[in-house]
Amino acid sequence: MRISTLGSLFIALFAMLLTACGPSIYLANDFRSYAPKHKTVAILPAYVTMQMRPNQAKNTTLEQQREIENKSGIDYQEKIYAWLLRRTQQRGYTVQFQDITQTNARLRESQIPTAELRSHTPQELAKILGVDAVLTTNVRTTKPMSDGAAVAVGLLVGAWGATNQANITVNIHEADAGKLLWKYDYVAAGSVGSSTESTVNMLMRNASKKFPYTPKS
Protein backbone atom coordinates (compact mmCIF):
# COMPACT_ATOMS: atom_id res chain seq x y z
CA MET A 1 0.00 0.00 0.00
CA ARG A 2 2.83 2.36 0.97
CA ILE A 3 4.70 1.62 -2.27
CA SER A 4 1.55 2.31 -4.25
CA THR A 5 1.06 5.62 -2.45
CA LEU A 6 4.65 6.67 -3.03
CA GLY A 7 4.34 5.70 -6.67
CA SER A 8 1.21 7.80 -7.09
CA LEU A 9 2.92 10.73 -5.39
CA PHE A 10 5.93 10.42 -7.66
CA ILE A 11 3.72 10.38 -10.76
CA ALA A 12 1.84 13.47 -9.53
CA LEU A 13 5.08 15.35 -8.84
CA PHE A 14 6.48 14.32 -12.22
CA ALA A 15 3.36 15.57 -13.96
CA MET A 16 3.65 18.91 -12.13
CA LEU A 17 7.28 19.17 -13.22
CA LEU A 18 6.38 18.58 -16.83
CA THR A 19 3.68 21.23 -16.64
CA ALA A 20 6.07 23.73 -15.08
CA CYS A 21 8.57 23.18 -17.89
CA GLY A 22 5.98 23.42 -20.65
CA PRO A 23 6.53 25.75 -23.60
CA SER A 24 5.39 29.37 -23.59
CA ILE A 25 3.95 30.80 -26.82
CA TYR A 26 3.14 34.38 -27.85
CA LEU A 27 1.27 35.33 -31.03
CA ALA A 28 0.62 38.98 -31.92
CA ASN A 29 -3.07 39.87 -31.91
CA ASP A 30 -2.81 41.37 -35.39
CA PHE A 31 -0.74 38.52 -36.86
CA ARG A 32 -3.45 37.73 -39.41
CA SER A 33 -3.08 41.18 -40.92
CA TYR A 34 0.58 40.40 -41.67
CA ALA A 35 0.38 36.73 -42.71
CA PRO A 36 -1.23 37.23 -46.17
CA LYS A 37 1.54 39.64 -47.17
CA HIS A 38 4.37 37.34 -46.16
CA LYS A 39 5.85 35.12 -48.85
CA THR A 40 9.38 34.30 -47.67
CA VAL A 41 10.88 33.83 -44.20
CA ALA A 42 14.63 33.63 -43.55
CA ILE A 43 15.99 31.33 -40.83
CA LEU A 44 19.07 32.89 -39.26
CA PRO A 45 21.94 31.05 -37.59
CA ALA A 46 21.09 30.53 -33.92
CA TYR A 47 22.77 32.60 -31.24
CA VAL A 48 24.24 29.98 -28.90
CA THR A 49 25.87 30.45 -25.50
CA MET A 50 27.34 27.48 -23.65
CA GLN A 51 28.04 27.13 -19.97
CA MET A 52 30.86 24.63 -19.89
CA ARG A 53 31.77 22.34 -17.03
CA PRO A 54 34.81 23.49 -14.99
CA ASN A 55 37.15 20.89 -16.48
CA GLN A 56 36.02 21.85 -19.99
CA ALA A 57 36.44 25.58 -19.33
CA LYS A 58 40.02 25.05 -18.13
CA ASN A 59 41.00 23.41 -21.40
CA THR A 60 39.10 25.74 -23.73
CA THR A 61 40.11 29.25 -24.72
CA LEU A 62 37.49 31.96 -25.17
CA GLU A 63 38.21 31.93 -28.91
CA GLN A 64 37.68 28.16 -29.08
CA GLN A 65 34.42 28.44 -27.14
CA ARG A 66 33.13 31.15 -29.49
CA GLU A 67 34.02 28.98 -32.47
CA ILE A 68 32.11 26.04 -30.95
CA GLU A 69 29.10 28.28 -30.27
CA ASN A 70 29.12 29.70 -33.80
CA LYS A 71 29.32 26.23 -35.36
CA SER A 72 26.51 25.08 -33.09
CA GLY A 73 24.46 28.08 -34.24
CA ILE A 74 24.83 27.00 -37.86
CA ASP A 75 23.92 23.45 -36.87
CA TYR A 76 20.68 24.63 -35.25
CA GLN A 77 19.90 26.71 -38.33
CA GLU A 78 20.36 23.71 -40.62
CA LYS A 79 18.26 21.39 -38.46
CA ILE A 80 15.39 23.88 -38.04
CA TYR A 81 15.39 24.60 -41.78
CA ALA A 82 15.30 20.88 -42.61
CA TRP A 83 12.47 20.28 -40.13
CA LEU A 84 10.35 23.13 -41.52
CA LEU A 85 10.88 21.94 -45.10
CA ARG A 86 9.65 18.47 -44.17
CA ARG A 87 6.68 19.85 -42.27
CA THR A 88 5.81 22.19 -45.15
CA GLN A 89 5.12 19.15 -47.31
CA GLN A 90 2.77 17.79 -44.64
CA ARG A 91 0.97 20.94 -43.50
CA GLY A 92 1.36 23.31 -46.42
CA TYR A 93 2.66 26.44 -44.67
CA THR A 94 1.62 29.69 -46.31
CA VAL A 95 5.22 30.92 -46.63
CA GLN A 96 8.41 29.65 -48.19
CA PHE A 97 11.67 29.44 -46.28
CA GLN A 98 14.72 31.01 -47.86
CA ASP A 99 17.44 28.47 -48.61
CA ILE A 100 19.92 28.85 -45.75
CA THR A 101 22.83 28.67 -48.20
CA GLN A 102 21.50 31.85 -49.77
CA THR A 103 20.81 33.37 -46.35
CA ASN A 104 24.36 32.79 -45.15
CA ALA A 105 25.88 33.92 -48.46
CA ARG A 106 24.06 37.26 -48.24
CA LEU A 107 25.17 37.70 -44.64
CA ARG A 108 28.79 37.08 -45.67
CA GLU A 109 28.46 39.53 -48.55
CA SER A 110 27.25 42.11 -46.04
CA GLN A 111 30.19 41.22 -43.76
CA ILE A 112 27.94 40.20 -40.88
CA PRO A 113 29.43 37.25 -38.94
CA THR A 114 27.18 34.97 -36.93
CA ALA A 115 28.46 36.38 -33.64
CA GLU A 116 27.31 39.89 -34.60
CA LEU A 117 23.79 39.12 -35.80
CA ARG A 118 22.29 40.36 -32.55
CA SER A 119 23.80 43.80 -33.10
CA HIS A 120 21.54 44.27 -36.15
CA THR A 121 17.80 44.88 -36.06
CA PRO A 122 15.33 42.46 -37.64
CA GLN A 123 14.46 45.17 -40.20
CA GLU A 124 18.11 45.50 -41.25
CA LEU A 125 18.57 41.76 -41.61
CA ALA A 126 15.28 41.29 -43.47
CA LYS A 127 16.26 44.03 -45.94
CA ILE A 128 19.68 42.49 -46.52
CA LEU A 129 18.13 39.06 -47.05
CA GLY A 130 15.20 40.30 -49.17
CA VAL A 131 12.54 38.54 -47.07
CA ASP A 132 9.25 39.43 -45.39
CA ALA A 133 10.18 38.10 -41.94
CA VAL A 134 13.14 36.62 -40.08
CA LEU A 135 13.17 33.68 -37.69
CA THR A 136 15.80 33.95 -34.98
CA THR A 137 16.77 31.40 -32.35
CA ASN A 138 18.55 31.93 -29.04
CA VAL A 139 19.97 28.87 -27.28
CA ARG A 140 21.53 28.80 -23.82
CA THR A 141 22.92 25.41 -22.85
CA THR A 142 24.24 24.10 -19.54
CA LYS A 143 25.86 20.84 -18.44
CA PRO A 144 25.35 20.36 -14.69
CA MET A 145 27.35 17.12 -14.43
CA SER A 146 29.95 15.25 -16.41
CA ASP A 147 28.89 12.43 -18.72
CA GLY A 148 30.82 10.01 -16.50
CA ALA A 149 28.99 11.19 -13.39
CA ALA A 150 25.65 10.94 -15.16
CA VAL A 151 26.38 7.35 -16.19
CA ALA A 152 27.44 6.50 -12.65
CA VAL A 153 24.23 7.94 -11.22
CA GLY A 154 22.20 6.02 -13.79
CA LEU A 155 23.91 2.74 -12.93
CA LEU A 156 23.50 3.27 -9.20
CA VAL A 157 19.91 4.42 -8.97
CA GLY A 158 18.51 3.44 -12.36
CA ALA A 159 17.39 7.01 -13.08
CA TRP A 160 18.91 8.51 -16.18
CA GLY A 161 18.41 12.19 -15.39
CA ALA A 162 19.17 15.10 -17.66
CA THR A 163 22.87 15.77 -18.22
CA ASN A 164 22.34 18.93 -20.21
CA GLN A 165 19.66 21.53 -20.60
CA ALA A 166 18.89 23.99 -23.37
CA ASN A 167 16.78 27.11 -22.88
CA ILE A 168 15.57 27.95 -26.38
CA THR A 169 13.68 30.99 -27.67
CA VAL A 170 12.43 31.20 -31.26
CA ASN A 171 11.23 34.59 -32.53
CA ILE A 172 9.65 35.76 -35.78
CA HIS A 173 9.88 39.47 -36.59
CA GLU A 174 8.27 41.11 -39.60
CA ALA A 175 10.43 43.12 -42.00
CA ASP A 176 8.88 46.59 -42.13
CA ALA A 177 8.98 47.72 -38.51
CA GLY A 178 10.64 44.71 -36.92
CA LYS A 179 7.54 43.91 -34.88
CA LEU A 180 7.60 40.66 -32.91
CA LEU A 181 4.88 38.44 -34.35
CA TRP A 182 5.59 35.10 -32.67
CA LYS A 183 7.68 33.98 -29.72
CA TYR A 184 8.22 30.44 -28.51
CA ASP A 185 10.10 29.64 -25.29
CA TYR A 186 11.08 26.05 -24.64
CA VAL A 187 13.27 24.18 -22.17
CA ALA A 188 14.77 20.98 -23.55
CA ALA A 189 16.54 18.50 -21.29
CA GLY A 190 18.67 15.75 -22.81
CA SER A 191 20.29 12.60 -21.47
CA VAL A 192 23.71 11.14 -22.19
CA GLY A 193 24.50 11.33 -25.89
CA SER A 194 21.99 14.10 -26.66
CA SER A 195 22.65 16.10 -29.82
CA THR A 196 21.56 19.22 -31.65
CA GLU A 197 19.35 17.07 -33.86
CA SER A 198 17.52 15.49 -30.92
CA THR A 199 17.12 18.88 -29.25
CA VAL A 200 15.70 20.43 -32.42
CA ASN A 201 13.37 17.45 -32.84
CA MET A 202 11.99 18.05 -29.34
CA LEU A 203 11.74 21.79 -29.96
CA MET A 204 10.08 21.66 -33.37
CA ARG A 205 7.79 18.76 -32.54
CA ASN A 206 6.16 21.11 -30.05
CA ALA A 207 6.63 24.39 -31.92
CA SER A 208 5.26 23.11 -35.23
CA LYS A 209 1.87 22.47 -33.60
CA LYS A 210 1.55 26.21 -32.98
CA PHE A 211 3.63 27.51 -35.88
CA PRO A 212 1.83 30.64 -37.11
CA TYR A 213 2.05 30.28 -40.90
CA THR A 214 -0.50 27.53 -41.26
CA PRO A 215 -3.51 27.73 -43.59
CA LYS A 216 -5.75 28.25 -40.55
CA SER A 217 -3.70 31.14 -39.13
DARA-V961731 format. One record per helix or strand. SS is the DSSP state (h for helix, s for strand). FROM is the first residue (numbers start at 1). LEN is the number of residues. If there is no record, write none. Layout:
ss:SS from:FROM len:LEN
ss:SS from:FROM len:LEN
//
This chain:
ss:h from:2 len:19
ss:s from:24 len:4
ss:h from:31 len:5
ss:s from:40 len:4
ss:s from:47 len:5
ss:h from:54 len:5
ss:h from:62 len:30
ss:s from:96 len:2
ss:h from:100 len:10
ss:h from:114 len:6
ss:h from:122 len:8
ss:s from:133 len:10
ss:h from:147 len:11
ss:s from:164 len:11
ss:s from:180 len:11
ss:h from:196 len:15
//
